[in-house]
Amino acid sequence: MRITTRFIVHLALGLVLWILASGLSIIIIIEGILPPLGLIVNENTEGMLVGWIFGGSTLVCVGLFGWYFGGPIGFIMNWIYQLSQHNYENPIGLKNIYTRKSKLRMRYLLYKEVLQQLEALASTLQANDRERRKIEQAKQEWIAGISHDLKTPLTYITGYSTLLLNNEYEWSQEEACSFLQEIHDKGIHMEELINDFSLILQLNHADGMLSLNKTALDMVEFTKRVVADISNNPQASSYRLHFKTDTPDMQVDFDPKFMYRILQNILMNSIIHNPEHTDIYTELSSKVDAVVIRITDNGVGMSIEMVDNLFQQYYRGTTTDAASEGTGLGMAIVYKLVQAHKGTISVTSELSKGTSFEIRLPKMAHTI
């Protein structure tokens, strides 16, 4: 029954009971109570007495109506005010609106839908508040981590530049070149960090709809080249990278620059966060309407919490004291870049067994 219909029914029943109660009160008082007391009601006083009885019963009924209809409204208004003050706990007296059998009492049953919606709203707001606090904490930790990551290369740069500027010691050509190389490498690293900031801001501002320079290219050849580039990286020298495809040619529209970034980030993560001699497999397969890129390793895997938060913008997955080579934005950038390509990315992982990323990209319209 809808709340409007229920309200009309309750109000009509209340009015009927008021009329009946008023009539019975008049009869009982005039015919049953006053005569035994020796009080005779004549025609002159009967009208006045009926009016007083009717007025008294009306006041009683008004009080009962206010309690019956207004009490729950007052409770609801207090609950709404409590929610407006960012207090999402159950209001005082919530248990009192239910019977021992956990059913709403009659006068609260009138507003059943409103109370149900308020409970759902309070639960949602409480969950959102917890998530906001969680994100805020992650953001603070992320800022602390970024500050640490920027401070580290700056320390190297200022340290080596101070040594080079020290006139009290004459450095050899080899030593000077070594110092300059360190300064250069740390400068490049800082540039990469700043580029990550710029890119994530651009992606956030564009709501994931980044302007792409798409080109129709062979995804097989492109991915094979990325894997080869990563294999030649000194960091990958102790890792075994494998490549497999079920078809020699897959024509896909994508932005080469950003697609390279997607694959590079995932492959380098598999290298950085796994022990030496880990096998890393990159496999391409062609589906009816999509190209699937699966990157799998047999490394240390990830916890459920890390998997759930991997693509979160402010989640780093490590403490600020742990060694870090990036901003913690890498996988968030990957996620948004895949979305910008109208694709999807998912991850599955198990501790001590490895991790698997799956990217699905739409095929070109004319691709068979």
For each residue, the residues with C-beta under 8 A, 3 or more apart:
1: 5 6 9
2: 5 6
3: 6 7 110 111 112 113 114
4: 7 8
5: 1 2 8 9
6: 1 2 3 9 10 109 110 112
7: 3 4 10 11 110
8: 4 5 11 12
9: 1 5 6 12 13
10: 6 7 13 14 68 69 110
11: 7 8 14 15 69
12: 8 9 15 16
13: 9 10 16 17
14: 10 11 17 18 61 64 65 68
15: 11 12 18 19
16: 12 13 19 20
17: 13 14 20 21 61
18: 14 15 21 22 57 58 61
19: 15 16 22 23
20: 16 17 23 24
21: 17 18 24 25 57 61
22: 18 19 25 26 53 54 57 58 61
23: 19 20 26 27
24: 20 21 27 28
25: 21 22 28 29 53 56 57
26: 22 23 29 30 50 53 54
27: 23 24 30 31 32
28: 24 25 31 32 33
29: 25 26 32 33 34 49 53
30: 26 27 33 34 41 46 49 50 53
31: 27 28 34 35
32: 27 28 29 35 36
33: 28 29 30 36 37
34: 29 30 31 37 39 40 41
35: 31 32 38 39 40
36: 32 33
37: 33 34
38: 35
39: 34 35
40: 34 35
41: 30 34 45 46 49
42: 45 46
43: 46 47
44: 47 48
45: 41 42 48 49
46: 30 41 42 43 49 50
47: 43 44 50 51
48: 44 45 51 52
49: 29 30 41 45 46 52 53
50: 26 30 46 47 53 54
51: 47 48 54 55
52: 48 49 55 56
53: 22 25 26 29 30 49 50 56 57
54: 22 26 50 51 57 58
55: 51 52 58 59
56: 25 52 53 59 60
57: 18 21 22 25 53 54 60 61
58: 18 22 54 55 61 62
59: 55 56 62 63
60: 56 57 63 64
61: 14 17 18 21 22 57 58 64 65
62: 58 59 65 66
63: 59 60 66 67
64: 14 60 61 67 68
65: 14 61 62 68 69 70
66: 62 63 69 70 71
67: 63 64 70 71 107
68: 10 14 64 65 71 107
69: 10 11 65 66 72 73 107 110
70: 65 66 67 73 74
71: 66 67 68 74 75 107
72: 69 75 76 97 107 108 110 111
73: 69 70 76 77 111
74: 70 71 77 78
75: 71 72 78 79 91 93 97 108
76: 72 73 79 80 111 114 115 118
77: 73 74 80 81
78: 74 75 81 82 91
79: 75 76 82 83 91 118 122
80: 76 77 83 84 118
81: 77 78 84 85
82: 78 79 85 87 89 91
83: 79 80 86 87 88 118 121 122 125
84: 80 81
85: 81 82
86: 83 129
87: 82 83
88: 83 122 125 126 129
89: 82 126
90: 94 122
91: 75 78 79 82 94
92:
93: 75 96 97
94: 90 91 97 98
95: 98
96: 93
97: 72 75 93 94 104 105 108 115
98: 94 95 102 103 104 105
99: 102 103 104 105
100:
101:
102: 98 99
103: 98 99 109
104: 97 98 99 108 109 112 115
105: 97 98 99 108 109
106: 109 110
107: 67 68 69 71 72 110
108: 72 75 97 104 105 111 112 115
109: 6 103 104 105 106 112
110: 3 6 7 10 69 72 106 107
111: 3 72 73 76 108 114 115
112: 3 6 104 108 109 115 116
113: 3 116 117
114: 3 76 111 117 118
115: 76 97 104 108 111 112 118 119
116: 112 113 119 120
117: 113 114 120 121
118: 76 79 80 83 114 115 121 122
119: 115 116 122 123
120: 116 117 123 124
121: 83 117 118 124 125
122: 79 83 88 90 118 119 125 126
123: 119 120 126 127
124: 120 121 127 128
125: 83 88 121 122 128 129
126: 88 89 122 123 129 130
127: 123 124 130 131
128: 124 125 131 132
129: 86 88 125 126 132 133
130: 126 127 133 134
131: 127 128 134 135
132: 128 129 135 136
133: 129 130 136 137
134: 130 131 137 138
135: 131 132 138 139 312 314
136: 132 133 139 140
137: 133 134 140 141
138: 134 135 141 142 309 312 314 315
139: 135 136 142 143 314
140: 136 137 143 144
141: 137 138 144 145 314 316 319 320
142: 138 139 145 146 314 315 316 328
143: 139 140 146 147
144: 140 141 147 148 320
145: 141 142 148 149 316 318 320 324 328
146: 142 143 149 150 193 327 328
147: 143 144 150 151
148: 144 145 151 152 320 324
149: 145 146 152 153 193 324 326 327
150: 146 147 153 154 190 193
151: 147 148 154 155
152: 148 149 155 156
153: 149 150 156 157 186 187 189 190
154: 150 151 157 158 186 190
155: 151 152 158 159
156: 152 153 159 160 182 183 186
157: 153 154 160 161 183 186 187
158: 154 155 161 162
159: 155 156 162 163
160: 156 157 163 164 179 180 182 183
161: 157 158 164 165 179 183
162: 158 159 165 166
163: 159 160 166 169 171 179
164: 160 161 171 176 179 180
165: 161 162
166: 162 163 169
167:
168:
169: 163 166
170:
171: 163 164 175 176 179
172: 175 176
173: 176 177
174: 177 178
175: 171 172 178 179
176: 164 171 172 173 179 180
177: 173 174 180 181
178: 174 175 181 182
179: 160 161 163 164 171 175 176 182 183
180: 160 164 176 177 183 184
181: 177 178 184 185
182: 156 160 178 179 185 186
183: 156 157 160 161 179 180 186 187
184: 180 181 187 188
185: 181 182 188 189
186: 153 154 156 157 182 183 189 190
187: 153 157 183 184 190 191
188: 184 185 191 192
189: 153 185 186 192 193 325
190: 150 153 154 186 187 193 194
191: 187 188 194 195
192: 188 189 195 196 326
193: 146 149 150 189 190 196 197 326 327
194: 190 191 197 198
195: 191 192 198 199
196: 192 193 199 200 326 327 329 330 333
197: 193 194 200 201 327 329
198: 194 195 201 202
199: 195 196 202 203 329 333
200: 196 197 203 204 313 329 332 333 336
201: 197 198 204 205
202: 198 199 205 206 210
203: 199 200 206 208 210 333 336 337 340
204: 200 201 207 313 336
205: 201 202
206: 202 203 209 210 211 340
207: 204
208: 203 336 339 340
209: 206 340
210: 202 203 206 258 336 337 340
211: 206
212: 254 255 258 340 341
213: 255 256 257
214: 253 254 255
215: 253 254 255 256
216: 251 252 253 364
217: 221 222 251 252 254 256
218: 221 222 249 250 251 252
219: 222 223 250 251 252 254 284 291 293 361
220: 223 224 245 247 248 249 250 284
221: 217 218 224 225
222: 217 218 219 225 226 256 259 260
223: 219 220 226 227 243 245 263 282 284 293
224: 220 221 227 228 243
225: 221 222 228 229
226: 222 223 229 230 260 263 264 267
227: 223 224 230 231 241 243 263 267 282
228: 224 225 231 232
229: 225 226 232 233 264
230: 226 227 233 236 241 264 267 268 271
231: 227 228 236 241
232: 228 229 236
233: 229 230 236 237 268 271
234: 237
235: 268 271 272
236: 230 231 232 233 239 241 271
237: 233 234
238: 276 277
239: 236 270 271 274 276 277 278 279 280
240: 277 278 279 280
241: 227 230 231 236 267 280 282
242: 279 280 281 282
243: 223 224 227 281 282 283
244: 281 282 283 284
245: 220 223 248 250 283 284 285
246: 284 285 286
247: 220 250 284 285 286
248: 220 245
249: 218 220
250: 218 219 220 245 247 284 286 291 363 367
251: 216 217 218 219 363 364 367
252: 216 217 218 219 291 361 362 363 364 367
253: 214 215 216 364
254: 212 214 215 217 219 258 259 341 361
255: 212 213 214 215 258 259 341
256: 213 215 217 222 259 260
257: 213 260 261
258: 210 212 254 255 261 262 337 340 341
259: 222 254 255 256 262 263 337 341
260: 222 226 256 257 263 264
261: 257 258 264 265 333 334 337
262: 258 259 265 266 334 337 338 359
263: 223 226 227 259 260 266 267 282 293 295
264: 226 229 230 260 261 267 268
265: 261 262 268 269 330 331 333 334
266: 262 263 269 270 295 334 357
267: 226 227 230 241 263 264 270 271 280 282 295
268: 230 233 235 264 265 271 272
269: 265 266 272 273 330 331
270: 239 266 267 273 274 278 280 295 297 299 355
271: 230 233 235 236 239 267 268 274 278 280
272: 235 268 269 325
273: 269 270 299 300
274: 239 270 271 278 280 297 299 300
275: 278 299 300
276: 238 239
277: 238 239 240
278: 239 240 270 271 274 275 297 298 299
279: 239 240 242 297 298
280: 239 240 241 242 267 270 271 274 295 296 297
281: 242 243 244 294 295 296 297
282: 223 227 241 242 243 244 263 267 293 294 295
283: 243 244 245 293 294 295 296
284: 219 220 223 244 245 246 247 250 291 292 293 294
285: 245 246 247 291 292 294
286: 246 247 250 291 292 363
287: 290 291 292 360
288:
289: 362 363
290: 287 343 360 361 362 363
291: 219 250 252 284 285 286 287 360 361 362 363
292: 284 285 286 287 358 359 360
293: 219 223 263 282 283 284 358 359 361
294: 281 282 283 284 285 356 357 358 359
295: 263 266 267 270 280 281 282 283 356 357 359
296: 280 281 283 354 355 356 357
297: 270 274 278 279 280 281 354 355 356
298: 278 279 353 354
299: 270 273 274 275 278 354 355
300: 273 274 275 351 352 354
301: 349 350 351 352 353 354 355
302: 306 307 310 317 347 349 351 355
303: 306 307 351
304: 307 308
305: 308 309
306: 302 303 309 310 317 349
307: 302 303 304 310 347 348 349
308: 304 305
309: 138 305 306 312 315 317
310: 302 306 307 315 317 331 347
311: 331 332 334 335 345 347
312: 135 138 309 315 332
313: 200 204 329 332
314: 135 138 139 141 142 328
315: 138 142 309 310 312 328 332
316: 141 142 145 320 324 328
317: 302 306 309 310 328
318: 145 322 323 324
319: 141 322
320: 141 144 145 148 316 324
321:
322: 318 319
323: 318
324: 145 148 149 316 318 320 328
325: 189 272
326: 149 192 193 196 329 330
327: 146 149 193 196 197 330
328: 142 145 146 314 315 316 317 324
329: 196 197 199 200 313 326 332 333
330: 196 265 269 326 327 333 334
331: 265 269 310 311 334 335
332: 200 311 312 313 315 329 335 336
333: 196 199 200 203 261 265 329 330 336 337
334: 261 262 265 266 311 330 331 337 338 345
335: 311 331 332 338 339 345
336: 200 203 204 208 210 332 333 339 340
337: 203 210 258 259 261 262 333 334 340 341
338: 262 334 335 341 343 344 345 359 361
339: 208 335 336 342 343 344
340: 203 206 208 209 210 212 258 336 337
341: 212 254 255 258 259 337 338 361
342: 339 361 362
343: 290 338 339 359 360 361 362
344: 338 339 359 360
345: 311 334 335 338 357 358 359 360
346: 357 358
347: 302 307 310 311 355 356 357 358
348: 307 355 356 358
349: 301 302 306 307 353 354 355 356
350: 301 353 354
351: 300 301 302 303
352: 300 301
353: 298 301 349 350
354: 296 297 298 299 300 301 349 350
355: 270 296 297 299 301 302 347 348 349
356: 294 295 296 297 347 348 349
357: 266 294 295 296 345 346 347
358: 292 293 294 345 346 347 348
359: 262 292 293 294 295 338 343 344 345
360: 287 290 291 292 343 344 345
361: 219 252 254 290 291 293 338 341 342 343
362: 252 289 290 291 342 343
363: 250 251 252 286 289 290 291 367
364: 216 251 252 253 367
365:
366:
367: 250 251 252 363 364
368:
